[in-house]
């Protein structure tokens, strides 16, 4: 069992930055690929970014490429999402998730953290 707790969301002006954190419980954090997803009001949840177990390979949605950076710290059992040059369309609830096997559904999800970008 893995528990995920996101933090770092908030209200930010367009063009600003936020860093989201996702703290994982348990000693198996390094066994999971970690992802960030988001869901805006009235929209489907969408993929934002993913980082492999080793941290060496990352993936991004086209909409955030060049602005967001995912990273992980195995010593702290934490995955981060650095979000720069934020836009109003980045407003959403952001969720982190843990995936044990590539290509299969994510196994565990956090409760989400709200990000609101105003112009």
Secondary structure, DSSP 4 states (H G I P E B T S, - for coil): ---EEEE--EEEETT--EEEEEEE-SS-GGGSEEEEEEE-TTS--EEEEEE-TTSS-EEE-TTTTTTEEEEEETTTTEEEEEE-S--GGG-EEEEEEEESSTTS--SEE---EEEEEE-
